[in-house]
Amino acid sequence: MTIQLDRVPLKRALISVYDKTGLEELATGLHSAGVQIVSTGSTAQRIAAAGVPVTEVSEVTGFQECLDGRVKTLHPMVHAGILADRRREDHVAQLEQLEVQPFDLVVVNLYPFVETVRSGAGQDEVVEQIDIGGPSMVRAAAKNHPSVAVVVDPAKYGEVVSAAQSGGFDLRTRRRLAALAFAHTAAYDNAVASWTAAQFEGEDQPASAGDAVAAAEQAAGSPAVTPGAPVFPPYAGVTLQRAETLRYGENPHQKAALYVEDGAAPGIAQAELLHGKPMSYNNYADADAALRAAYDFDQPAVAIVKHANPCGVAVAAEAPGPVGEGNDPIAEAHRKAHACDPVSAFGGVIAANREVSAGMAATVKDIFTEVVIAPSFSAEAVEILSAKKNLRLLRLPEGYARDAVEYKQVSGGMLLQSRDALDAAGDDPATWTLAAGPAADEATLADLAFAWRAVRAAKSNAVLLASGGATVGVGMGQVNRLDSCRLAVERANTLGAASTGAQEVGAGGAEITTAGGAENVSGTGAPERARGAVAASDAFFPFADGLQILIDAGVRAVVQPGGSIRDEEVVAAAEAAGITMYLTGARHFFHG
């Protein structure tokens, strides 16, 4: 006969935790509620030191802890007390026959496996942090949730003490706790499985020391910090925890939620909302794209993104001394980025790789913007921008980084690849091959290097024009490079604010100055910013026709990967026009 148990009073608890956060308060609260506590090793010592009566698990099992603590709870007197289904009369009778006392509450958290992997510990040390007894107790208690409550999170200890004082957890709460417990052990097992697959499955294949470290960190979800390509083992698991439910997805009829990856490098998902409405699905996508662009640069940089494509990227020189009027590089970078395309910047997302200053905030406040994300904001900047009710201010978490491996969902599976970073040999201008024209002077080479980094942020096919450390025209997301060239020139010559050397008012009322100077102005008053700019192409020119569009627009220098079967034709066109062309030997397709 099976009976239904709703509220189970907490009379006896088993506590065994690695993370001792809140342990003394928990034990004190349970004891004051009349709960008998059974515990293990260092956990029992901490409870006893707090003046709370505690029974060592060895007293229950009649068997001393052994093998350096590897065996202490793996015993029928423990697991029978957890697993007995007290809705069943035969289980209750067997407990009596075996003289086993049941547990009403199991509080367990596990050895720090992921943290040990991240520390760079050796294989033996990592293996020692694979918990055996802990997951066994958690899964047993979660399975037997009709009779037992299981808690794995110290943040829940307040609920535990309240339940102990009020007659125990009801069935609905025990089910919820069981689900959390199963998710906890699943995440733990996934980290162990990923790490062991990366470590052991490929032992018969030679790998560098850097590869081994990268594989270990990849398995733990953290970025590889040691040179070497990530290893792709036979098994790769991802553990996601829901952080919040979003209002809707990419479109209003779609449902959406934000999940965070256990052990992943902190990023946009962990950013702190300082002001404004909750983030939307599209806000997160655009903000992440903007961060990718802004953090490609070592100098103070700002990227403005709309629909995951850049409508302005710029850098500024960092000067010594306090930030203020006359020395505000992040404000200058924003001004230059906004000048690229004030039309598209309306309703965009802005990312900065330095603290947002009051100077930058004063400009942003007059431009309709969805999100500003940065590592920090000055107090004055927060005050200025908080006046905009719908503007979201996001502060990046400490240690922001991109993960070593990127995932892309396809029907029926996932694609994994090492993150596209600016770490190819061809990303260093010192390795570029001068294919046509005179060698670039220092200023031109700096603009080419900027353009080569910035073009990586645009969806392929991408061609980007730049001048003075700022984008002036971007052609992106086209199905052929010819259209990308046309679009880059058209946007350069039509979307920037007209300039006569004075400041003009752009979208939203912000004062801007067109990059490229006042001399490049057409008869209609629109700046011809392509003339005198440099260009970067994310992949080779398959024909000379796309390059010819740039030449006709007045582009003075081009950097591109090369590698086309018609490279000779493309280089010849550059030579004939007298423009400088460098080949990198690397490409940066970005299909999104």
C-alpha positions in Angstrom: 0.0 0.0 0.0 1.3 3.5 -0.9 0.2 6.6 0.9 0.8 10.2 -0.1 3.0 12.4 2.1 2.5 16.1 1.8 4.4 17.9 4.5 7.3 15.9 6.0 8.6 17.2 9.4 12.3 17.7 9.5 13.5 15.4 12.4 16.8 14.1 11.1 19.3 15.8 8.7 22.4 14.6 6.9 24.8 17.5 6.2 28.0 17.1 4.1 29.3 20.1 2.3 32.5 21.3 0.7 31.4 24.9 0.6 30.9 25.9 4.2 29.1 29.2 3.5 26.3 29.7 6.0 26.9 26.3 7.6 27.0 27.5 11.2 23.8 29.5 10.8 22.1 26.5 9.2 23.2 24.0 11.9 22.2 26.4 14.7 18.8 27.0 13.1 18.1 23.3 12.6 19.2 22.4 16.2 16.9 25.1 17.6 14.1 23.6 15.7 14.8 20.2 17.2 16.5 18.6 14.2 19.1 15.9 14.8 22.2 16.4 12.7 24.4 13.8 11.2 27.5 14.9 9.4 30.9 14.1 8.0 34.6 15.0 8.5 35.3 18.7 8.3 31.6 19.6 8.1 31.0 17.9 11.4 34.0 19.6 13.0 32.7 23.1 11.9 29.2 22.3 13.3 30.7 21.1 16.6 32.9 24.2 16.8 29.7 26.3 16.5 28.5 24.6 19.7 25.8 22.5 17.9 25.4 18.8 18.8 26.3 16.6 15.8 26.6 12.9 15.2 29.6 11.7 13.1 28.5 9.5 10.2 30.9 6.8 11.3 28.8 6.4 14.5 25.8 5.7 12.3 27.6 3.3 9.9 29.9 1.6 12.4 32.7 2.1 9.8 35.5 4.6 10.0 36.1 7.0 7.2 39.0 5.6 5.1 41.1 6.0 1.9 41.7 9.7 2.6 38.0 10.4 2.8 37.1 8.6 -0.4 34.8 6.3 1.6 32.6 7.7 4.3 29.0 7.8 3.3 28.9 4.9 0.8 27.1 2.6 3.3 23.6 1.0 3.5 23.0 2.7 6.9 23.2 6.0 5.1 21.7 5.2 1.7 18.9 3.1 3.1 18.0 6.0 5.4 17.8 8.3 2.3 16.2 6.0 -0.2 13.4 4.4 1.9 10.1 5.4 0.3 8.1 6.1 3.4 4.8 6.0 1.5 5.3 2.3 1.3 4.6 0.2 4.4 7.1 -2.5 3.3 9.9 0.0 3.1 9.1 1.4 6.6 9.0 -2.2 7.9 12.4 -2.9 6.4 13.9 0.1 8.1 12.7 -1.1 11.4 14.1 -4.6 10.8 17.5 -3.2 9.8 17.4 -0.6 12.6 18.0 2.2 10.1 16.8 5.6 10.9 15.5 7.6 8.0 16.7 11.1 6.9 14.2 13.8 6.3 16.7 16.3 4.9 19.9 16.0 2.9 22.2 19.0 2.6 25.1 18.4 0.3 27.4 20.4 -2.1 30.2 18.9 -4.1 34.0 19.1 -4.5 35.2 22.0 -6.5 36.0 20.2 -9.7 35.6 23.0 -12.2 37.6 25.4 -10.0 40.4 22.9 -9.8 40.5 22.5 -13.6 40.6 26.3 -13.9 43.5 26.5 -11.4 45.7 24.6 -13.9 46.1 21.7 -11.4 47.7 18.5 -12.6 45.6 15.5 -13.7 45.8 13.6 -10.4 44.7 16.6 -8.4 41.8 17.2 -10.8 40.7 13.6 -10.6 40.8 13.7 -6.8 38.1 16.4 -7.0 35.7 14.1 -8.8 33.1 13.7 -6.1 31.5 10.2 -5.6 29.7 10.1 -2.4 28.2 13.6 -2.7 26.4 13.1 -6.1 25.2 9.7 -4.8 23.6 11.2 -1.8 22.1 14.1 -3.8 20.6 11.8 -6.5 19.3 9.4 -3.9 17.5 12.2 -2.0 16.2 13.8 -5.2 14.9 10.4 -6.4 13.2 9.9 -3.0 11.7 13.5 -2.9 8.2 12.1 -1.8 9.9 11.4 1.5 13.1 13.5 1.6 14.0 17.2 1.0 17.4 17.8 -0.7 19.3 21.1 -0.7 22.4 21.8 -2.7 22.6 25.6 -2.6 23.6 27.6 0.5 21.3 30.4 -0.7 18.4 28.1 0.3 19.5 27.6 3.9 17.1 30.3 5.2 14.2 28.4 3.6 15.5 25.2 5.3 15.5 26.7 8.8 12.0 28.3 8.2 10.7 24.9 7.0 12.2 23.1 10.0 10.4 25.6 12.3 7.1 25.3 10.5 6.6 21.5 10.1 8.8 20.7 7.1 8.7 21.2 3.3 5.5 20.4 1.4 5.5 18.0 -1.5 5.5 20.7 -4.2 8.6 22.3 -2.6 10.4 18.9 -2.3 9.8 18.4 -6.0 11.2 21.8 -6.9 14.3 21.1 -4.7 14.7 17.7 -6.3 14.7 19.2 -9.8 17.4 21.7 -8.7 19.4 18.9 -7.2 19.3 16.8 -10.4 20.3 19.8 -12.4 23.2 20.4 -10.0 24.6 16.8 -10.4 24.0 16.8 -14.2 26.1 20.0 -14.5 28.8 18.5 -12.4 28.8 15.2 -14.3 28.8 17.1 -17.6 32.0 19.0 -16.5 33.7 15.8 -15.5 32.6 14.0 -18.7 33.8 16.9 -20.9 37.2 17.1 -19.1 37.8 13.4 -19.2 36.9 13.2 -22.8 39.3 16.0 -23.7 42.0 14.5 -21.4 41.8 10.8 -22.0 40.0 10.1 -25.3 42.8 11.6 -27.4 45.8 10.2 -25.4 46.8 8.1 -28.4 47.1 11.2 -30.6 50.0 13.6 -30.0 49.0 17.1 -28.7 51.0 20.0 -27.4 51.0 21.1 -23.8 49.1 24.1 -24.8 46.4 21.9 -26.4 46.0 20.0 -23.2 45.6 23.1 -21.1 43.2 24.6 -23.6 41.2 21.4 -23.6 40.9 21.3 -19.9 39.8 25.0 -19.7 37.4 24.4 -22.6 35.8 21.5 -20.8 35.3 23.7 -17.8 33.7 26.4 -20.0 36.5 28.9 -19.5 38.6 30.6 -22.1 41.9 29.1 -23.1 44.7 31.4 -21.8 47.5 29.2 -23.1 48.5 29.3 -26.8 47.3 26.2 -28.7 44.2 25.2 -30.5 41.2 23.9 -28.5 40.8 20.2 -28.6 37.5 18.8 -29.9 36.9 15.6 -28.0 34.3 12.9 -28.8 32.0 14.3 -26.2 31.2 18.0 -25.5 28.5 19.1 -23.1 27.1 22.4 -22.3 25.2 23.1 -19.0 22.8 26.0 -19.1 20.9 27.6 -16.2 18.0 29.9 -16.9 18.8 33.4 -15.7 15.6 35.2 -16.8 12.6 34.9 -19.0 12.5 37.6 -21.7 9.4 39.5 -22.8 9.7 37.9 -26.3 12.3 36.7 -28.8 13.6 38.1 -32.0 9.9 38.9 -32.9 7.0 39.5 -30.6 5.3 36.2 -31.3 8.4 34.2 -30.3 9.1 33.1 -26.7 12.6 33.6 -25.3 14.8 33.3 -22.2 18.3 34.0 -21.2 20.4 31.1 -20.0 23.9 31.2 -18.5 26.6 28.6 -19.1 28.2 27.1 -16.0 31.8 27.9 -15.8 31.9 30.1 -18.9 33.9 33.3 -19.0 31.8 36.2 -17.7 30.2 38.1 -20.5 27.0 40.0 -21.6 24.8 37.4 -19.8 26.4 38.4 -16.5 26.3 42.2 -17.0 24.7 44.3 -14.4 21.7 46.4 -15.4 22.4 49.8 -13.7 19.4 51.6 -15.2 16.6 51.1 -17.6 14.1 48.5 -18.7 15.0 44.8 -18.7 17.0 43.6 -21.7 15.3 42.1 -24.7 16.5 39.2 -26.9 17.6 41.6 -29.6 19.3 43.9 -27.0 21.5 41.0 -25.9 22.4 40.0 -29.4 23.3 43.5 -30.5 25.2 44.3 -27.2 27.3 41.1 -27.6 28.1 42.1 -31.2 29.0 45.6 -30.1 31.3 44.2 -27.4 33.0 41.9 -29.9 33.8 44.9 -32.0 34.9 47.3 -29.2 37.1 44.8 -27.5 39.1 44.0 -30.6 41.1 47.2 -29.9 43.7 48.0 -27.2 43.1 51.7 -27.6 40.0 53.4 -26.2 37.3 52.2 -28.6 33.5 52.6 -29.2 31.4 50.4 -31.4 27.8 51.3 -32.4 25.8 48.3 -33.6 22.3 48.0 -35.2 20.9 44.5 -36.0 24.2 42.9 -35.1 26.1 45.0 -37.7 28.4 47.9 -37.0 27.2 51.4 -38.1 30.3 53.0 -36.5 33.6 51.9 -34.9 36.3 54.2 -33.8 39.4 54.5 -31.6 41.1 57.5 -29.9 44.5 58.1 -28.5 44.9 57.6 -24.8 46.6 60.5 -23.1 48.1 60.7 -19.5 46.3 62.6 -16.9 42.7 62.8 -15.6 39.8 62.4 -17.9 38.0 65.7 -18.6 37.5 68.4 -21.1 40.4 68.3 -23.6 41.4 64.7 -22.5 38.4 62.4 -23.0 39.4 59.7 -25.4 36.3 57.5 -25.0 34.1 60.6 -25.7 36.2 61.3 -28.8 35.9 57.6 -29.9 32.2 57.8 -29.6 32.0 61.1 -31.5 34.0 59.6 -34.4 32.0 56.3 -34.4 28.7 58.2 -34.4 29.8 60.4 -37.3 30.1 57.3 -39.5 26.4 56.8 -39.8 24.2 59.0 -37.6 21.1 57.7 -39.4 21.6 54.0 -38.5 22.9 54.8 -35.0 19.4 55.9 -34.1 18.0 53.2 -31.9 21.4 51.3 -31.8 23.5 49.7 -29.1 26.8 51.3 -28.0 29.7 49.4 -26.5 32.8 51.0 -25.0 36.0 49.3 -23.9 36.8 52.0 -21.3 34.7 53.7 -18.5 31.9 55.9 -19.9 32.8 59.4 -19.1 30.6 62.4 -18.4 31.7 63.8 -21.8 30.6 60.7 -23.7 27.3 60.6 -21.7 26.6 64.2 -22.5 26.6 63.3 -26.2 24.8 60.0 -25.9 21.9 61.4 -24.0 20.7 63.4 -27.1 20.8 60.3 -29.3 18.0 57.7 -29.1 20.0 54.6 -27.9 18.7 51.3 -26.7 21.7 50.1 -24.6 25.1 51.4 -23.5 27.5 48.7 -22.2 30.9 49.3 -20.8 33.3 48.0 -18.1 32.2 50.9 -15.9 30.5 54.3 -15.8 31.6 57.4 -13.9 29.1 58.7 -11.3 28.4 61.7 -13.5 27.8 59.6 -16.5 25.2 57.5 -14.7 23.5 60.6 -13.4 23.3 62.1 -17.0 22.2 58.9 -18.7 19.7 57.9 -16.0 17.6 60.9 -17.1 16.7 58.8 -20.2 14.0 56.4 -18.8 14.2 53.8 -21.6 18.0 53.8 -22.0 19.6 50.6 -20.5 23.0 50.9 -18.9 24.9 47.7 -18.5 28.1 47.3 -16.5 30.3 44.4 -17.6 31.3 41.8 -15.0 34.8 41.7 -13.7 37.0 39.6 -16.0 34.9 39.9 -19.1 36.3 37.7 -21.8 35.3 35.7 -24.9 35.2 31.9 -24.6 37.8 29.8 -26.4 35.1 27.9 -28.3 32.0 29.1 -30.2 28.8 27.1 -30.6 26.3 27.5 -33.5 23.1 25.5 -33.5 22.1 23.8 -36.7 19.1 21.5 -37.3 19.9 18.2 -35.5 23.2 19.3 -33.9 25.8 21.9 -33.1 28.8 23.3 -34.8 31.8 24.0 -32.6 34.8 26.1 -33.6 37.7 27.9 -31.9 36.8 31.5 -31.4 37.8 33.8 -34.3 40.2 36.2 -32.7 42.8 38.5 -34.0 45.5 35.9 -33.5 46.2 34.7 -37.1 49.7 35.4 -38.3 48.3 37.7 -41.0 46.6 39.9 -38.3 50.0 41.5 -37.6 50.7 44.3 -40.1 54.4 43.5 -39.8 53.6 40.2 -41.7 51.7 41.8 -44.5 52.9 41.5 -48.1 53.0 44.8 -50.1 51.5 43.6 -53.4 51.0 46.9 -55.2 51.8 50.6 -55.0 54.1 52.4 -52.6 54.6 51.3 -49.0 52.1 53.0 -46.7 53.3 55.9 -44.5 52.8 55.5 -40.8 49.3 57.2 -40.7 48.0 55.2 -43.6 49.3 51.9 -42.2 47.6 52.8 -38.8 44.3 53.3 -40.7 44.8 50.0 -42.6 45.5 48.2 -39.3 42.4 49.8 -37.8 40.2 48.8 -40.8 41.5 45.3 -40.7 40.4 44.9 -37.1 37.1 46.7 -37.6 36.0 44.7 -40.6 35.9 41.6 -38.5 32.8 43.0 -36.8 30.8 43.2 -40.0 28.8 40.3 -41.4 30.3 38.7 -44.5 30.7 39.6 -47.3 32.2 42.8 -45.7 34.2 45.7 -47.0 35.0 48.6 -44.6 36.3 52.1 -45.3 38.2 54.0 -42.6 39.9 57.3 -42.0 41.6 58.8 -39.0 40.9 55.7 -36.8 37.2 55.6 -37.5 34.9 53.8 -39.9 33.4 56.0 -42.7 31.5 53.4 -44.6 30.6 49.8 -44.2 29.3 47.3 -46.8 28.2 44.1 -45.0 26.0 41.1 -45.3 26.0 41.0 -49.1 26.0 37.8 -51.2 28.8 39.1 -53.4 31.8 41.3 -52.8 30.9 43.7 -55.6 27.7 44.8 -53.8 29.6 45.2 -50.5 32.1 47.5 -52.3 29.2 49.6 -53.8 27.4 49.7 -50.4 30.5 50.8 -48.5 31.1 53.7 -50.9 27.5 54.7 -51.0 27.2 54.7 -47.2 30.4 56.6 -46.9 29.2 59.3 -49.2 25.6 59.6 -48.2 25.1 58.7 -44.5 27.7 60.8 -42.7 26.8 64.3 -41.6 27.7 67.0 -44.0 30.8 68.8 -42.9 32.2 72.2 -43.7 34.7 72.1 -41.0 32.2 73.1 -38.3 30.2 70.8 -36.1 26.8 69.7 -37.3 23.8 68.3 -35.6 23.3 64.6 -36.2 20.4 62.2 -35.4 18.9 63.0 -32.0 20.5 66.4 -31.8 24.1 65.4 -31.1 26.9 67.6 -32.4 29.3 65.6 -34.6 32.1 66.2 -37.0 32.5 64.1 -40.1 35.6 61.9 -40.2 37.7 62.5 -43.2 37.7 66.3 -43.1 35.9 69.2 -44.7 37.5 69.0 -48.1 35.7 66.0 -49.3 32.3 67.5 -50.0 30.1 67.0 -53.1 28.2 69.6 -54.8 25.1 68.5 -52.9 26.7 69.2 -49.5 27.2 65.5 -48.8 30.7 64.5 -47.8 32.6 62.2 -50.2 34.3 60.4 -47.4 35.4 57.5 -49.5 37.9 59.8 -51.3 41.2 59.5 -49.4 40.0 56.6 -47.1 41.5 53.2 -46.8 39.6 49.9 -47.3 39.7 46.5 -45.7 38.0 43.4 -47.2 37.3 40.4 -44.9 38.1 38.0 -47.7 39.8 38.1 -51.1 38.5 40.0 -54.2 37.4 37.3 -56.6 37.6 39.7 -59.5 39.1 43.2 -60.0 35.6 44.8 -60.5 34.9 45.2 -56.8 38.3 46.8 -56.2 37.7 49.1 -59.2 34.6 50.5 -57.4 36.9 51.5 -54.5 39.5 52.9 -56.8 36.9 55.0 -58.6 35.6 56.3 -55.3 39.1 57.6 -54.4 40.2 54.9 -51.9 44.0 55.3 -51.4 45.0 52.0 -49.9 43.5 48.5 -49.5 44.2 45.6 -47.2 42.8 42.1 -48.1 43.6 38.5 -47.5 44.6 37.5 -51.1 44.4 33.9 -52.3 42.1 34.3 -55.3 43.0 32.6 -58.5 42.7 36.1 -60.0 45.1 37.8 -57.6 47.3 38.9 -60.4 44.4 40.6 -62.1 43.4 42.3 -58.8 47.0 43.4 -58.0 47.4 44.7 -61.6 44.3 46.9 -61.2 45.8 48.4 -58.0 49.1 49.0 -59.7 47.5 50.6 -62.6 45.6 53.0 -60.3 48.7 53.7 -58.3 47.1 52.7 -54.9 48.7 50.7 -52.1 47.6 47.1 -51.6 48.6 44.8 -48.8 47.9 41.0 -48.6 47.4 39.5 -45.2 47.1 35.8 -45.9 44.4 35.6 -43.3 40.6 36.1 -43.6 37.8 36.9 -41.1 34.5 35.7 -42.5 31.7 36.4 -40.0 28.4 34.8 -40.9 26.8 35.4 -37.5 
